[in-house]
Amino acid sequence: MPKYLFQASYTAGGAKGLLKEGGTSRRATIEQTVKGLGGTLESFHFAFGDVDVFVIADLPDEAAATAIALQINAAGGASVKTTVLISPETVDAATKKQVDYRPAGA
């Protein structure tokens, strides 16, 4: 199952909601959201800096990951960036593929 990294940054309204509901409530909500789309939550962490939350989840496909990102962004409490994570085994397989490529100017 593909693995995705979600990085979320709270808006002022989202931070107010977090103050009201707490951190474990947000983790439970995200876990329920991921499970509802047939996935599993691997990790959920709050952080200092530009990104407030880091989530790693296994999801069945890109449509499920896109649906989560769209819903979170549309809700307005946070903005989310999604990254597809690639396993070392996938990189190994990629290094064995022949690629017909010519750099510009060569």
Backbone bond lengths (Angstrom), bond angles and torsions (degrees), N, CA, C in turn:
res aa  C-N    CA-C-N  psi(-1)  N-CA   C-N-CA  omega(-1)  CA-C   N-CA-C  phi
1 M - - - 1.457 - - 1.529 107.44 -
2 P 1.342 117.92 132.44 1.460 120.26 179.97 1.537 112.04 -61.07
3 K 1.320 114.11 149.18 1.467 121.61 -178.03 1.530 108.09 -113.01
4 Y 1.326 115.41 138.24 1.465 121.43 -176.94 1.526 110.53 -128.88
5 L 1.329 114.84 143.79 1.463 122.66 172.84 1.522 107.29 -106.79
6 F 1.326 115.99 122.18 1.464 121.88 174.42 1.526 107.83 -107.34
7 Q 1.324 115.94 128.30 1.462 121.59 176.13 1.523 107.31 -115.90
8 A 1.315 116.49 120.00 1.459 120.69 -175.95 1.522 111.02 -117.86
9 S 1.325 114.69 141.62 1.458 122.33 174.87 1.517 107.84 -122.45
10 Y 1.324 116.05 124.81 1.459 120.79 -177.13 1.525 112.19 -73.40
11 T 1.316 115.75 144.45 1.457 122.38 166.73 1.529 106.48 -83.02
12 A 1.322 117.47 175.19 1.470 120.07 176.61 1.529 110.24 -59.34
13 G 1.330 116.71 -42.03 1.462 120.32 178.78 1.520 112.10 -64.23
14 G 1.315 116.63 -39.41 1.458 120.67 177.90 1.514 112.06 -65.24
15 A 1.337 116.79 -39.37 1.467 120.67 177.50 1.523 110.65 -64.90
16 K 1.332 117.36 -37.33 1.464 120.44 176.66 1.523 110.50 -63.71
17 G 1.329 116.67 -40.93 1.461 120.65 177.34 1.516 111.62 -64.09
18 L 1.330 116.42 -39.21 1.465 120.69 177.75 1.526 110.77 -63.92
19 L 1.317 117.00 -41.81 1.470 120.37 176.90 1.529 111.06 -60.48
20 K 1.322 116.48 -36.17 1.463 121.13 -178.34 1.533 112.03 -75.92
21 E 1.366 117.06 -43.75 1.464 121.02 -172.02 1.518 114.63 -97.17
22 G 1.324 117.59 -23.86 1.464 120.35 -179.39 1.516 113.54 88.00
23 G 1.319 115.45 167.30 1.456 122.51 -175.29 1.512 114.69 -73.00
24 T 1.333 117.51 -42.07 1.465 118.98 -177.48 1.523 111.33 -66.99
25 S 1.310 116.80 -29.46 1.461 120.76 176.60 1.529 110.63 -64.57
26 R 1.335 116.64 -41.20 1.464 120.06 179.10 1.525 110.27 -66.19
27 R 1.334 116.70 -41.37 1.462 119.61 178.19 1.534 110.02 -60.80
28 A 1.326 117.01 -44.71 1.464 120.93 179.80 1.527 111.13 -61.70
29 T 1.315 116.86 -40.12 1.462 120.85 179.34 1.522 110.86 -63.69
30 I 1.332 116.91 -45.85 1.462 120.60 179.95 1.528 110.47 -65.79
31 E 1.327 116.94 -39.51 1.461 119.65 178.76 1.531 110.56 -62.10
32 Q 1.305 116.93 -42.19 1.471 121.43 178.42 1.531 110.15 -64.48
33 T 1.319 117.13 -40.84 1.462 121.76 178.92 1.521 110.85 -61.35
34 V 1.333 116.17 -46.90 1.471 121.81 -179.46 1.531 110.23 -64.19
35 K 1.325 116.99 -46.39 1.472 120.72 179.41 1.522 111.54 -61.87
36 G 1.325 116.67 -37.30 1.454 121.20 179.87 1.522 113.26 -62.45
37 L 1.329 116.30 -21.70 1.459 120.86 178.27 1.523 111.76 -102.51
38 G 1.334 116.26 13.03 1.455 120.59 176.24 1.509 115.24 86.11
39 G 1.329 117.42 16.45 1.458 121.31 -177.79 1.514 113.06 -111.01
40 T 1.333 114.77 -176.02 1.463 121.76 175.95 1.518 109.27 -132.17
41 L 1.320 115.49 143.37 1.456 122.14 177.49 1.520 108.40 -88.13
42 E 1.323 117.20 119.36 1.459 121.09 178.31 1.521 111.28 -85.83
43 S 1.340 116.65 -46.57 1.459 119.19 180.00 1.522 110.74 -154.73
44 F 1.322 114.52 154.10 1.465 122.94 179.21 1.518 106.32 -144.25
45 H 1.332 116.66 119.15 1.473 120.49 -177.98 1.516 110.89 -138.07
46 F 1.314 115.87 138.42 1.454 121.87 168.90 1.519 107.68 -86.39
47 A 1.351 116.91 157.08 1.455 120.77 -177.15 1.520 110.44 -150.31
48 F 1.321 115.00 159.77 1.460 121.26 170.53 1.519 108.41 -83.36
49 G 1.333 117.49 158.68 1.460 120.52 174.35 1.509 113.04 107.73
50 D 1.327 115.31 -160.51 1.466 121.28 -177.13 1.519 112.67 -68.59
51 V 1.317 116.72 -29.31 1.460 121.51 179.13 1.522 107.81 -104.45
52 D 1.328 115.99 127.23 1.461 121.22 -176.90 1.524 113.85 -90.46
53 V 1.333 116.76 -28.77 1.465 121.13 -175.43 1.529 109.64 -139.75
54 F 1.334 115.20 136.51 1.460 122.45 173.01 1.527 107.64 -119.25
55 V 1.329 116.44 126.35 1.461 122.08 -180.00 1.526 107.94 -127.73
56 I 1.321 116.30 133.38 1.460 121.20 170.81 1.517 106.78 -116.27
57 A 1.343 115.03 127.49 1.463 120.40 -177.89 1.520 110.13 -138.82
58 D 1.333 115.08 145.33 1.456 122.04 170.25 1.518 106.38 -93.63
59 L 1.326 116.29 127.00 1.467 121.27 -179.14 1.518 109.37 -132.18
60 P 1.336 116.99 153.37 1.456 119.52 -175.24 1.527 114.84 -63.41
61 D 1.348 117.33 -31.09 1.462 118.81 -175.49 1.530 110.59 -166.28
62 E 1.336 114.29 175.55 1.467 120.65 -179.74 1.522 111.89 -64.53
63 A 1.318 117.79 -30.79 1.462 120.17 179.21 1.522 110.87 -62.95
64 A 1.327 117.24 -40.17 1.465 120.56 178.33 1.521 110.46 -65.55
65 A 1.331 117.59 -43.82 1.473 121.16 178.84 1.529 110.50 -63.91
66 T 1.317 116.16 -40.92 1.463 120.52 178.79 1.520 111.02 -64.90
67 A 1.325 117.07 -41.22 1.466 121.02 179.46 1.523 111.04 -60.18
68 I 1.326 116.90 -42.98 1.472 120.30 178.39 1.520 110.26 -62.16
69 A 1.325 116.95 -49.39 1.467 120.75 -178.44 1.528 111.34 -60.63
70 L 1.330 116.58 -43.30 1.464 119.89 179.75 1.525 111.63 -61.67
71 Q 1.324 116.64 -46.08 1.470 120.18 -178.29 1.522 111.67 -64.15
72 I 1.326 116.90 -43.26 1.475 119.82 179.76 1.520 110.08 -64.17
73 N 1.329 117.26 -47.30 1.463 119.61 -179.88 1.524 111.78 -64.00
74 A 1.321 117.63 -40.02 1.467 121.13 -178.89 1.524 112.06 -68.23
75 A 1.330 117.29 -29.97 1.464 120.70 -178.91 1.523 112.04 -67.57
76 G 1.329 117.84 -26.38 1.452 121.35 174.10 1.519 116.93 88.12
77 G 1.323 119.37 -4.72 1.459 120.94 -179.49 1.511 113.94 -84.89
78 A 1.324 115.92 -15.07 1.461 121.32 -179.83 1.516 108.81 -159.71
79 S 1.310 115.14 158.70 1.464 120.13 168.95 1.517 106.68 -110.33
80 V 1.316 116.31 141.64 1.461 120.06 -174.75 1.518 110.54 -125.99
81 K 1.315 114.57 142.82 1.469 123.04 174.38 1.522 106.19 -117.97
82 T 1.331 117.23 134.07 1.458 121.83 -177.14 1.525 109.97 -114.76
83 T 1.334 115.85 134.53 1.456 122.31 178.23 1.520 109.07 -127.10
84 V 1.329 116.65 130.29 1.457 120.79 173.62 1.526 107.03 -77.22
85 L 1.332 116.59 127.96 1.460 120.94 178.15 1.525 109.32 -95.01
86 I 1.320 116.46 140.46 1.461 122.53 -175.31 1.524 108.92 -115.49
87 S 1.323 116.22 130.12 1.467 120.98 -178.38 1.525 110.94 -75.29
88 P 1.338 117.66 156.79 1.461 120.49 174.90 1.533 112.21 -58.62
89 E 1.324 117.08 -33.77 1.455 120.80 178.62 1.534 111.56 -65.57
90 T 1.312 116.93 -36.66 1.462 120.36 176.85 1.527 110.29 -66.92
91 V 1.327 116.69 -39.41 1.465 120.18 176.33 1.529 109.82 -63.39
92 D 1.338 117.44 -42.11 1.467 120.60 176.58 1.530 110.42 -56.54
93 A 1.330 116.77 -45.76 1.460 120.74 179.86 1.532 110.86 -63.81
94 A 1.324 116.73 -38.48 1.460 120.81 -179.94 1.526 111.74 -65.48
95 T 1.330 116.72 -36.34 1.470 119.52 -178.72 1.525 111.77 -68.42
96 K 1.308 118.15 -17.02 1.465 122.27 -179.45 1.531 112.50 -92.65
97 K 1.316 117.84 -5.72 1.467 121.18 -178.87 1.531 109.92 -85.95
98 Q 1.325 115.15 140.66 1.460 121.16 174.71 1.532 108.45 -84.06
99 V 1.317 116.85 130.29 1.450 121.77 -179.19 1.524 108.70 -122.64
100 D 1.312 116.96 124.58 1.458 122.23 176.83 1.531 107.77 -89.24
101 Y 1.322 116.17 100.40 1.466 120.84 -175.42 1.521 108.86 -142.28
102 R 1.337 115.61 141.54 1.452 121.90 174.93 1.514 108.10 -127.45
103 P 1.349 118.64 123.33 1.459 119.26 177.30 1.527 111.37 -66.97
104 A 1.323 115.88 154.54 1.452 121.63 178.73 1.521 110.57 -57.06
105 G 1.311 115.98 135.67 1.463 120.96 176.43 1.519 114.28 82.70
106 A 1.317 118.05 -2.12 1.472 119.18 -178.25 1.504 111.85 -92.62
